[in-house]
Amino acid sequence: MSLGTQMCGIVGIYNYAATGRDDISVLTRMRDTMVHRGPDDGGVYRSEDRTVLLGHRRLSILDLSSAGHQPMSNADGTIWLTFNGEIYNHARERTRLLERGHHFRSRTDTETIIYLYQELGLDCIPRLDGMFAFGLWDQQQRRLVLARDRLGKKPLYYTVQGGRLLFASEIKALLAHPDVRRDIDPEALNLYLTFANTPAPWTLFAGIHKLPPAHVLTCDRAGRIDVQRYWSTLDRSWPTQIDEAEAVSEVRRLLGASVEKRMMADVPIGCFLSGGVDSSTNVALMSRLVTEPLRTFSVGFEGFGPEQRFYDLPYARQVAKHFGCNHHEIMVTARECQDYLPELAAQQDEPIGDPACLPMHFVSKAAHEHGVKVVLVGEGSDEVFGGYEDMARFVNRSSRRWEQLKRLPAAARWALYFGSKAVGATDGRTDLLRRAAVGEPLYFGLDVVFWHTEKQRLLSREAKALGGAGAAPIVMRYYDELLRRHPGADALQQMSYVELSNRLPELLLMRVDKLSMAHSLEARAPFLDSELVAYGLSLPQSLKIQAGRTKHVLKRAVASLLPPEITQRSKQGFRVPLPAWLAGELAPWAESVLARSPLRKRGLFNDQEIERIWRRHKSGARDHSFDLWCLLNLTAWYEQWIERPVTT
């Protein structure tokens, strides 16, 4: 039996305190800002009293028949659902529901959710194994239910406007409603400048929120909104002792099962391949499950060859040849990336300051042009299994030095901080000492753009006054959650949990979702199977980082699948030659973009600090390419969404 899986765009309006009116034209306009998310079909539901409207755009992946049309209801029309995603345990739940006497009109996982909800109410949501976001209207209880999957693979946004709750898969759909105004949220801006993304529930748009991963929102007839968490990576018990061979075997089993269930599709399927351990493992496991050569896609950059550290193509070619893949390489130029920036701002909705958005766009576009509708990606492995070199450095040196620093008397910590400022030490060292003095954590995340001391120079007085408490309370909440549940969590488990709480769902997975779906492409992440993630997080750092070697347990688990030169190569990531581009070929363009930025004209930034950053980067005194890219992305976003009307 096939699953009725669909990657889609969903949208809805709940007029809980607004006059019911004929909003179908408005809803349709909102829905059709997301045709790229669902070019195969579109649907609308409106309740008889015009209180609720649901919309859907469909990208058919499995069960391509009209049975998958949405919004979809139960038999008596008291429950209506607009659903984006796929539920991997759908067949098992369907069998149980059939035994309970439910009659299905389709073979879709959408209908399974409806009858699960009819049986269990909100308790059905923790039973769903998959990636999803949905809006459900419960006519009998007169409530709207919104839910997002456990790890945040699918986004879901909402806003309240004049007695209406609006929700959608993308912010651009909300902006198409006539009551939604567009402006920047100063507190979210402050957070973006730290994390290169806006943590949930913020977005960079004032008044628009995103539902956090593993959360469910209900809105009743009185407009009361309740948001609750239904699952956590911390729910399982953590072993006090575990044999390495046992851990290797279990990781291998869970990963194999994860890839297998993500291979279900009635359309062409492929894989993004960098030649690193994660994507190569995907290819190895996928190749066992296909009867034709697997289609793989890699990115390179013109003018940069094997001597550059981010050059992946030879490794990808080796893996593709080893497994007999139908391999495709895409070469990207600096000018193409420059020209793409306005389109990137439109596709992202809100800025994602990761330069890897650039290769993600070009490789997704290539996969679509070659007729592929589903790809597997390697996201999540590094966060769970300690795959970043910075993590290894932190475990081996930084965390020990930090503990020594924190044991100093408070007066001594403050003296070190003020002394660092007085002698003009680096921003990183000065801010580290500031955090030690005020009791903030050492580790905020892997992609910190501007530390607090740097933001004090960058932001104008007005922006600092409006910027809220900043990033520290958010990060401290992650640590509090973890250490309350697992007081013995080691340094790597703490870092992993911070990454799983913010950077993974709101930067890496947003990047994957927005830029793959922009090309009507569904991306699946086997390393982010919730059972694999929870198990991997529970393993101690001694099994993940050994003698500076990252992802030890994972590499042992997949060693028999891959050539040794692949498992032994150092971590590369989705790298882009931005440092060279922004100091050379793209420097005049980028400097011009920031010089005319409306954000500077609005008085949010200190112009002298931006110019100082430019001078230091071009002189080679420091690599500021990440900082500059985040500001370029922010400028493009502001010009696209705040200064211009929404595109329909």
C-alpha positions as CSV (number, residue, x, y, z in Angstrom):
1,M,0.0,0.0,0.0
2,S,1.4,3.4,-1.0
3,L,1.3,6.5,1.2
4,G,-0.5,9.6,0.1
5,T,2.5,11.7,0.9
6,Q,2.5,15.3,-0.2
7,M,4.9,18.2,0.3
8,C,2.7,21.2,0.1
9,G,1.8,24.7,1.1
10,I,-0.9,25.3,3.6
11,V,-2.8,28.4,4.7
12,G,-5.8,29.3,6.7
13,I,-8.0,32.0,8.3
14,Y,-9.9,31.6,11.6
15,N,-12.4,34.5,12.1
16,Y,-13.0,33.8,15.8
17,A,-14.0,37.4,16.6
18,A,-14.2,38.9,13.1
19,T,-17.3,39.2,11.0
20,G,-17.5,36.2,8.7
21,R,-17.3,37.2,5.1
22,D,-16.5,35.8,1.7
23,D,-12.7,35.5,2.1
24,I,-12.2,32.9,-0.5
25,S,-10.6,35.4,-2.9
26,V,-8.3,36.6,-0.2
27,L,-7.4,33.0,0.9
28,T,-6.8,32.0,-2.7
29,R,-4.4,34.9,-3.2
30,M,-2.6,33.9,0.0
31,R,-2.4,30.3,-1.1
32,D,-1.2,31.0,-4.6
33,T,1.9,32.9,-3.3
34,M,3.1,29.4,-2.7
35,V,2.4,27.6,-6.0
36,H,6.1,26.5,-6.0
37,R,5.3,24.4,-2.9
38,G,2.4,22.7,-4.7
39,P,2.2,23.0,-8.4
40,D,0.2,19.9,-8.9
41,D,-3.2,20.9,-7.3
42,G,-4.9,23.5,-5.2
43,G,-7.9,23.4,-2.9
44,V,-10.0,25.6,-0.6
45,Y,-12.5,24.8,2.2
46,R,-14.8,27.3,3.8
47,S,-17.1,26.5,6.7
48,E,-20.8,27.2,6.2
49,D,-20.8,30.1,8.7
50,R,-17.6,31.5,6.9
51,T,-15.7,31.4,10.2
52,V,-12.9,29.1,8.9
53,L,-11.2,28.9,5.6
54,L,-8.4,26.5,4.8
55,G,-6.3,26.4,1.7
56,H,-3.8,23.9,0.2
57,R,-1.2,23.6,-2.6
58,R,-0.2,20.1,-3.5
59,L,3.1,18.6,-4.6
60,S,2.3,15.0,-5.2
61,I,5.0,12.5,-4.1
62,L,3.1,9.3,-3.5
63,D,-0.4,8.2,-4.5
64,L,-0.6,10.7,-7.4
65,S,-4.4,10.3,-7.8
66,S,-7.1,12.9,-7.0
67,A,-7.7,11.0,-3.7
68,G,-5.0,13.2,-2.1
69,H,-6.9,16.4,-2.8
70,Q,-7.0,18.8,0.2
71,P,-8.3,20.2,2.4
72,M,-9.7,16.9,3.5
73,S,-12.4,16.0,6.0
74,N,-13.7,13.0,8.0
75,A,-16.9,11.3,6.9
76,D,-19.3,13.7,8.5
77,G,-17.4,16.9,7.7
78,T,-16.8,17.8,11.4
79,I,-13.0,17.7,11.1
80,W,-11.1,19.4,8.2
81,L,-7.3,19.2,7.6
82,T,-4.8,21.0,5.5
83,F,-1.5,19.1,5.8
84,N,2.0,19.5,4.6
85,G,4.4,16.5,5.0
86,E,4.7,12.8,5.3
87,I,3.9,10.4,8.1
88,Y,6.2,7.3,8.0
89,N,4.1,5.2,10.4
90,H,0.9,5.9,8.6
91,A,0.3,2.3,7.5
92,R,0.6,1.0,11.0
93,E,-1.8,3.6,12.4
94,R,-4.2,3.1,9.5
95,T,-4.4,-0.6,10.3
96,R,-5.4,0.1,13.9
97,L,-8.0,2.6,12.8
98,L,-9.5,0.1,10.3
99,E,-9.8,-2.4,13.2
100,R,-11.6,0.3,15.1
101,G,-14.2,0.6,12.4
102,H,-13.1,3.6,10.5
103,H,-13.8,3.7,6.7
104,F,-11.2,5.3,4.5
105,R,-11.9,6.9,1.1
106,S,-8.2,7.2,0.2
107,R,-4.8,5.7,0.9
108,T,-3.4,9.0,2.2
109,D,-1.6,9.7,5.4
110,T,-3.7,12.9,5.5
111,E,-6.8,10.9,6.1
112,T,-5.0,8.8,8.8
113,I,-4.3,12.0,10.8
114,I,-7.9,13.0,10.6
115,Y,-9.2,9.7,12.1
116,L,-6.4,9.6,14.6
117,Y,-7.5,13.0,15.8
118,Q,-11.1,11.9,15.8
119,E,-10.0,9.0,18.1
120,L,-7.4,10.7,20.3
121,G,-7.8,14.5,20.0
122,L,-4.5,16.3,20.6
123,D,-2.9,13.1,21.9
124,C,-2.7,11.9,18.3
125,I,0.2,14.3,17.5
126,P,2.9,12.6,19.6
127,R,2.1,9.4,17.7
128,L,3.0,10.9,14.3
129,D,6.4,9.9,13.0
130,G,7.4,12.1,10.1
131,M,8.0,15.7,8.9
132,F,4.9,17.8,8.9
133,A,3.0,21.0,9.6
134,F,-0.8,21.1,9.6
135,G,-3.8,23.2,10.3
136,L,-6.9,21.3,11.6
137,W,-10.4,22.6,12.2
138,D,-12.5,20.9,14.8
139,Q,-16.1,22.0,14.2
140,Q,-17.5,20.4,17.3
141,Q,-15.1,22.0,19.7
142,R,-14.9,25.1,17.6
143,R,-11.1,25.2,17.7
144,L,-8.2,25.5,15.3
145,V,-5.2,23.2,15.8
146,L,-1.8,24.0,14.4
147,A,1.1,21.5,14.8
148,R,4.8,21.3,13.7
149,D,6.9,18.2,13.5
150,R,9.3,17.1,16.2
151,L,12.5,18.5,14.8
152,G,11.2,21.4,12.8
153,K,11.6,20.1,9.3
154,K,8.5,21.9,8.1
155,P,7.8,25.6,9.0
156,L,4.5,27.1,10.2
157,Y,3.8,30.8,10.7
158,Y,0.9,32.6,12.2
159,T,-0.3,36.0,13.2
160,V,-3.4,37.5,14.9
161,Q,-5.0,40.5,13.1
162,G,-8.3,42.1,14.1
163,G,-10.0,39.0,15.6
164,R,-8.5,36.7,13.0
165,L,-5.8,34.1,13.3
166,L,-4.0,33.5,10.0
167,F,-1.5,30.7,9.4
168,A,0.6,29.6,6.5
169,S,3.7,27.6,5.4
170,E,5.4,30.7,4.3
171,I,5.3,34.3,5.6
172,K,4.7,35.7,2.1
173,A,1.2,34.1,2.2
174,L,0.4,36.0,5.4
175,L,1.7,39.2,3.8
176,A,-0.8,38.8,1.0
177,H,-3.7,39.3,3.5
178,P,-4.8,43.0,3.4
179,D,-4.8,43.3,7.2
180,V,-1.2,42.3,7.7
181,R,1.2,45.2,7.9
182,R,4.9,44.8,7.3
183,D,7.6,46.1,9.5
184,I,10.8,44.9,11.2
185,D,10.8,43.6,14.7
186,P,13.7,45.2,16.6
187,E,14.0,42.4,19.1
188,A,14.2,39.8,16.3
189,L,16.8,42.0,14.6
190,N,18.9,41.8,17.7
191,L,18.6,38.0,17.7
192,Y,19.3,37.7,14.0
193,L,22.5,39.6,14.4
194,T,23.6,37.0,17.0
195,F,22.4,33.8,15.5
196,A,22.1,34.5,11.7
197,N,18.5,33.4,12.1
198,T,15.5,34.4,14.3
199,P,14.8,31.8,16.9
200,A,11.2,30.6,17.3
201,P,8.7,32.0,18.1
202,W,10.1,35.2,16.6
203,T,10.3,36.2,13.0
204,L,11.9,39.3,11.6
205,F,8.4,40.6,10.9
206,A,6.7,42.5,13.7
207,G,3.6,40.6,14.8
208,I,4.3,37.4,12.8
209,H,5.4,34.3,14.8
210,K,6.6,30.8,13.9
211,L,5.4,27.8,15.8
212,P,8.5,26.1,17.5
213,P,9.3,22.5,16.6
214,A,7.4,19.8,18.5
215,H,4.7,22.3,19.5
216,V,1.0,22.4,19.1
217,L,-1.1,25.6,19.1
218,T,-4.8,25.7,19.8
219,C,-7.1,28.7,19.3
220,D,-10.7,28.5,20.6
221,R,-13.8,30.4,19.8
222,A,-12.9,33.1,22.2
223,G,-9.5,33.6,20.5
224,R,-7.5,32.1,23.4
225,I,-4.2,30.8,22.0
226,D,-2.4,28.1,23.9
227,V,1.0,26.7,22.7
228,Q,2.3,23.5,24.3
229,R,5.3,21.2,23.6
230,Y,4.3,17.6,22.9
231,W,7.8,16.0,22.5
232,S,11.5,16.5,23.3
233,T,14.8,14.9,22.5
234,L,15.2,14.8,26.2
235,D,12.3,12.5,26.9
236,R,14.2,9.2,26.8
237,S,16.4,8.0,29.6
238,W,20.1,8.4,29.1
239,P,22.5,5.4,29.7
240,T,25.0,5.7,32.5
241,Q,27.2,3.2,30.7
242,I,27.1,1.9,27.2
243,D,29.4,-0.5,25.3
244,E,30.8,1.1,22.1
245,A,30.1,-2.0,20.0
246,E,26.4,-1.8,21.1
247,A,26.2,1.9,20.2
248,V,27.8,1.3,16.8
249,S,25.3,-1.5,16.1
250,E,22.3,0.6,17.2
251,V,23.3,3.7,15.2
252,R,23.7,1.5,12.1
253,R,20.3,-0.1,12.6
254,L,18.5,3.2,13.2
255,L,20.1,4.9,10.3
256,G,19.4,2.0,7.9
257,A,15.7,2.0,8.9
258,S,15.6,5.8,8.6
259,V,16.9,5.8,5.0
260,E,14.6,3.0,4.0
261,K,11.4,4.7,5.1
262,R,12.5,7.9,3.4
263,M,12.8,6.1,0.1
264,M,9.0,5.8,-0.4
265,A,8.0,7.7,-3.5
266,D,6.2,7.3,-6.8
267,V,8.4,10.0,-8.4
268,P,12.1,10.2,-9.3
269,I,14.3,10.4,-6.2
270,G,17.9,11.6,-5.9
271,C,20.6,12.7,-3.4
272,F,22.7,15.8,-2.7
273,L,26.3,14.5,-2.6
274,S,29.3,16.4,-1.2
275,G,31.5,13.4,-0.8
276,G,31.5,13.8,3.0
277,V,30.5,11.0,5.4
278,D,26.9,12.0,5.7
279,S,25.8,12.4,2.1
280,S,28.0,9.5,1.1
281,T,26.3,7.3,3.7
282,N,22.9,8.3,2.3
283,V,24.1,7.3,-1.2
284,A,25.4,4.0,0.1
285,L,22.2,3.0,1.8
286,M,19.9,4.4,-0.9
287,S,21.8,2.4,-3.6
288,R,20.8,-0.8,-1.9
289,L,17.2,0.1,-2.3
290,V,17.0,1.2,-6.0
291,T,16.9,-0.8,-9.2
292,E,18.2,2.0,-11.4
293,P,21.3,4.2,-11.0
294,L,20.7,6.8,-8.2
295,R,20.8,10.4,-9.4
296,T,23.2,12.5,-7.4
297,F,24.0,16.2,-7.5
298,S,27.1,18.2,-6.4
299,V,28.2,21.9,-6.5
300,G,31.5,23.5,-7.3
301,F,32.7,27.1,-7.8
302,E,34.4,28.4,-10.9
303,G,37.9,29.5,-10.4
304,F,38.4,27.4,-7.2
305,G,40.1,24.0,-7.5
306,P,41.4,21.1,-5.3
307,E,43.8,23.4,-3.4
308,Q,40.8,25.1,-1.8
309,R,39.5,23.4,1.4
310,F,35.8,23.6,0.3
311,Y,36.4,21.8,-3.0
312,D,34.3,18.7,-2.8
313,L,33.9,17.5,-6.4
314,P,36.6,14.9,-6.5
315,Y,35.3,13.2,-3.4
316,A,31.7,13.3,-4.7
317,R,32.8,11.9,-8.1
318,Q,34.6,9.0,-6.3
319,V,31.5,8.1,-4.2
320,A,29.2,8.4,-7.3
321,K,31.5,6.1,-9.3
322,H,31.8,3.6,-6.4
323,F,28.0,3.2,-6.2
324,G,27.3,3.6,-10.0
325,C,25.3,6.8,-9.7
326,N,24.0,9.0,-12.5
327,H,26.0,12.0,-11.3
328,H,25.6,15.7,-12.0
329,E,27.9,18.6,-11.2
330,I,26.8,22.2,-11.1
331,M,29.5,25.0,-11.4
332,V,28.5,28.3,-9.9
333,T,30.1,31.7,-10.5
334,A,30.4,34.7,-8.2
335,R,28.3,36.8,-10.6
336,E,25.5,34.2,-10.5
337,C,25.5,34.4,-6.7
338,Q,25.4,38.2,-6.8
339,D,22.5,38.2,-9.3
340,Y,20.6,35.6,-7.2
341,L,20.5,37.7,-4.0
342,P,17.1,39.4,-4.6
343,E,15.5,36.1,-5.5
344,L,17.0,34.5,-2.4
345,A,15.4,37.2,-0.3
346,A,12.0,36.4,-1.8
347,Q,12.4,32.6,-1.4
348,Q,13.6,32.8,2.2
349,D,10.8,35.1,3.5
350,E,13.1,36.2,6.3
351,P,16.9,36.3,6.1
352,I,18.8,33.1,6.8
353,G,22.4,34.3,7.2
354,D,24.0,31.1,6.1
355,P,26.1,31.4,2.9
356,A,25.3,27.8,2.2
357,C,21.9,29.0,0.9
358,L,23.7,29.8,-2.3
359,P,24.8,26.2,-3.2
360,M,21.5,24.9,-1.9
361,H,19.6,27.0,-4.4
362,F,21.8,26.0,-7.4
363,V,21.8,22.3,-6.5
364,S,18.0,22.2,-5.9
365,K,17.4,24.0,-9.2
366,A,19.6,21.4,-11.0
367,A,17.7,18.5,-9.4
368,H,14.4,20.0,-10.4
369,E,15.6,20.5,-14.0
370,H,16.7,16.8,-14.2
371,G,13.2,15.7,-13.2
372,V,13.8,14.8,-9.6
373,K,11.1,15.5,-7.1
374,V,12.6,14.0,-3.9
375,V,16.2,14.2,-2.6
376,L,17.9,13.0,0.6
377,V,20.1,15.4,2.4
378,G,22.7,15.0,5.2
379,E,21.5,17.7,7.7
380,G,21.5,16.8,11.4
381,S,24.4,14.3,11.6
382,D,27.0,16.9,12.8
383,E,24.7,18.3,15.4
384,V,23.8,14.9,16.9
385,F,27.2,13.1,16.6
386,G,29.6,15.9,17.2
387,G,30.8,16.4,13.6
388,Y,32.1,20.0,13.7
389,E,35.8,20.7,14.4
390,D,34.8,23.6,16.7
391,M,33.0,21.0,18.8
392,A,36.1,18.9,19.1
393,R,38.2,22.0,20.1
394,F,35.5,23.0,22.6
395,V,35.5,19.6,24.3
396,N,39.3,19.3,24.3
397,R,40.3,22.8,25.5
398,S,37.7,25.5,25.7
399,S,35.3,23.9,28.2
400,R,38.0,23.1,30.6
401,R,39.5,26.7,30.5
402,W,36.0,28.1,30.9
403,E,35.3,26.0,34.0
404,Q,38.6,27.4,35.5
405,L,37.6,30.9,34.6
406,K,34.2,30.6,36.2
407,R,35.7,29.3,39.5
408,L,37.5,32.7,39.9
409,P,35.9,35.2,42.3
410,A,33.4,37.5,40.7
411,A,35.7,40.5,41.3
412,A,38.5,38.8,39.5
413,R,36.3,38.0,36.5
414,W,35.2,41.6,36.2
415,A,38.8,42.8,36.5
416,L,39.8,40.5,33.6
417,Y,36.9,41.8,31.5
418,F,37.7,45.5,32.1
419,G,41.4,44.9,31.6
420,S,40.6,43.2,28.2
421,K,38.6,46.3,27.1
422,A,41.4,48.6,28.2
423,V,44.1,46.9,26.2
424,G,41.9,46.6,23.1
425,A,41.8,42.8,23.0
426,T,39.9,41.0,20.3
427,D,36.1,41.2,20.4
428,G,35.8,37.4,20.9
429,R,38.1,37.4,23.9
430,T,36.5,40.5,25.4
431,D,33.0,39.2,25.0
432,L,34.1,35.8,26.5
433,L,35.3,37.6,29.6
434,R,32.1,39.6,29.7
435,R,30.0,36.4,29.7
436,A,32.1,35.0,32.4
437,A,31.6,38.1,34.5
438,V,27.8,38.4,34.1
439,G,27.1,34.6,34.3
440,E,26.2,33.9,30.7
441,P,27.1,30.6,28.9
442,L,30.3,30.1,27.0
443,Y,28.6,28.4,24.0
444,F,25.8,30.3,22.2
445,G,26.0,28.3,18.9
446,L,28.2,27.5,16.0
447,D,27.3,30.5,13.8
448,V,27.4,33.5,16.1
449,V,27.6,36.6,13.9
450,F,28.1,39.5,16.2
451,W,28.8,39.1,19.9
452,H,27.2,41.5,22.4
453,T,30.3,43.8,22.4
454,E,30.3,43.9,18.6
455,K,26.6,44.7,18.5
456,Q,27.1,47.5,20.9
457,R,29.2,49.2,18.2
458,L,27.1,48.1,15.3
459,L,23.6,49.1,16.4
460,S,22.4,52.7,16.8
461,R,21.3,53.9,20.2
462,E,17.6,53.7,19.0
463,A,18.1,50.1,17.9
464,K,19.8,49.0,21.1
465,A,16.9,50.6,23.1
466,L,14.3,48.6,21.2
467,G,16.3,45.3,21.0
468,G,15.0,43.6,24.1
469,A,17.1,41.3,26.3
470,G,19.2,39.9,23.5
471,A,20.3,36.3,22.9
472,A,21.6,35.3,26.4
473,P,18.2,34.5,28.0
474,I,17.3,32.3,25.0
475,V,20.4,30.2,25.2
476,M,20.3,30.0,29.0
477,R,16.8,28.6,28.6
478,Y,18.1,25.8,26.5
479,Y,20.7,24.9,29.1
480,D,18.1,25.1,31.9
481,E,15.9,22.7,30.0
482,L,18.7,20.2,29.4
483,L,20.3,20.3,32.9
484,R,16.9,20.1,34.6
485,R,16.1,16.8,32.8
486,H,19.7,15.4,32.5
487,P,21.9,17.1,35.2
488,G,25.0,15.0,34.1
489,A,25.0,16.1,30.5
490,D,28.5,16.5,29.2
491,A,29.9,19.4,27.3
492,L,29.2,17.9,23.8
493,Q,25.6,17.0,24.8
494,Q,25.1,20.5,25.9
495,M,26.4,21.9,22.6
496,S,24.3,19.5,20.7
497,Y,21.1,20.4,22.5
498,V,21.7,24.1,21.9
499,E,22.2,23.4,18.2
500,L,19.0,21.2,18.0
501,S,17.0,23.9,19.8
502,N,17.8,26.8,17.4
503,R,20.4,26.6,14.7
504,L,19.2,23.3,13.3
505,P,15.5,24.0,12.9
506,E,15.5,27.7,12.3
507,L,18.6,28.0,10.1
508,L,19.7,24.7,8.6
509,L,16.3,23.1,8.1
510,M,14.7,26.4,7.1
511,R,17.5,26.7,4.5
512,V,16.7,23.2,3.2
513,D,12.9,23.7,3.2
514,K,12.7,27.1,1.6
515,L,15.3,26.6,-1.1
516,S,14.2,23.1,-2.1
517,M,10.5,23.9,-2.1
518,A,11.2,27.0,-4.1
519,H,12.0,24.5,-6.9
520,S,9.1,22.2,-6.1
521,L,11.5,19.7,-4.6
522,E,11.0,17.7,-1.4
523,A,14.1,17.2,0.8
524,R,14.3,14.4,3.4
525,A,16.8,14.2,6.2
526,P,17.5,10.6,7.4
527,F,19.9,11.7,10.1
528,L,17.0,13.6,11.7
529,D,14.8,10.6,12.3
530,S,13.5,11.5,15.8
531,E,14.4,8.1,17.3
532,L,18.0,8.3,15.9
533,V,18.4,11.9,17.1
534,A,17.2,11.1,20.7
535,Y,19.4,8.0,20.8
536,G,22.4,9.9,19.4
537,L,22.0,12.8,21.8
538,S,22.0,10.3,24.7
539,L,25.4,8.9,23.9
540,P,28.4,10.4,25.8
541,Q,31.0,12.6,24.1
542,S,33.6,9.8,24.6
543,L,31.8,7.8,21.9
544,K,31.6,10.8,19.5
545,I,34.9,12.6,19.8
546,Q,38.1,10.5,20.3
547,A,41.6,12.0,20.0
548,G,40.2,14.9,18.1
549,R,38.3,12.6,15.7
550,T,34.8,13.8,15.2
551,K,31.7,11.5,14.7
552,H,33.6,8.5,16.0
553,V,30.6,6.2,16.6
554,L,28.9,7.2,13.4
555,K,32.0,6.6,11.3
556,R,32.5,3.2,12.8
557,A,28.8,2.4,12.1
558,V,29.2,3.2,8.4
559,A,32.8,2.1,7.9
560,S,31.8,-1.0,6.0
561,L,29.7,1.0,3.6
562,L,32.2,3.6,2.4
563,P,35.7,3.8,1.0
564,P,38.1,4.6,3.9
565,E,39.3,7.9,2.3
566,I,35.7,9.2,2.7
567,T,35.3,8.3,6.3
568,Q,38.7,9.6,7.2
569,R,38.5,13.0,5.4
570,S,38.0,16.1,7.6
571,K,34.7,17.9,7.9
572,Q,34.1,20.3,5.0
573,G,30.5,21.4,5.2
574,F,28.5,23.3,2.5
575,R,31.3,25.9,2.0
576,V,31.2,28.9,-0.2
577,P,34.3,31.0,-1.3
578,L,32.8,34.2,0.2
579,P,36.0,35.4,1.9
580,A,37.8,35.6,-1.5
581,W,34.7,36.9,-3.3
582,L,34.0,39.7,-0.8
583,A,37.6,40.8,-0.7
584,G,37.9,40.7,-4.5
585,E,35.4,40.2,-7.3
586,L,32.2,41.0,-5.3
587,A,33.6,43.7,-3.1
588,P,32.5,46.8,-5.1
589,W,29.0,45.4,-5.5
590,A,28.6,44.3,-1.9
591,E,30.0,47.6,-0.5
592,S,27.5,49.5,-2.7
593,V,24.6,47.4,-1.5
594,L,25.4,48.1,2.2
595,A,26.2,51.8,1.5
596,R,22.6,52.4,0.1
597,S,21.0,50.0,2.6
598,P,17.6,51.4,3.8
599,L,18.4,50.0,7.2
600,R,21.2,52.5,7.5
601,K,19.0,55.3,6.3
602,R,16.4,54.2,8.9
603,G,19.1,54.8,11.5
604,L,19.4,51.2,12.8
605,F,23.1,50.9,12.3
606,N,26.3,52.8,13.1
607,D,27.7,53.6,9.6
608,Q,31.2,53.9,10.9
609,E,31.2,50.4,12.2
610,I,30.1,48.9,8.9
611,E,32.8,50.8,7.1
612,R,35.3,49.5,9.7
613,I,34.2,45.9,9.1
614,W,34.7,46.4,5.4
615,R,38.2,47.9,5.8
616,R,39.3,45.0,8.0
617,H,38.0,42.4,5.7
618,K,39.5,43.8,2.5
619,S,42.9,44.3,4.3
620,G,43.0,40.7,5.3
621,A,43.2,41.7,9.0
622,R,40.2,39.5,9.8
623,D,37.7,37.4,7.8
624,H,34.4,39.3,8.1
625,S,32.7,37.5,5.2
626,F,30.1,35.9,7.4
627,D,29.3,39.2,9.1
628,L,29.0,41.0,5.8
629,W,26.9,38.2,4.2
630,C,24.4,38.4,7.1
631,L,24.1,42.2,6.5
632,L,23.8,41.8,2.8
633,N,21.1,39.2,3.3
634,L,19.3,41.5,5.8
635,T,19.4,44.4,3.3
636,A,18.0,42.3,0.5
637,W,15.2,41.1,2.8
638,Y,14.3,44.6,3.8
639,E,14.3,45.9,0.3
640,Q,12.1,42.9,-0.9
641,W,9.5,42.7,1.9
642,I,9.4,46.0,3.7
643,E,9.9,48.5,0.9
644,R,8.1,46.6,-1.9
645,P,4.6,45.2,-2.2
646,V,4.2,41.4,-1.8
647,T,4.4,39.5,-5.1
648,T,1.4,37.4,-5.8
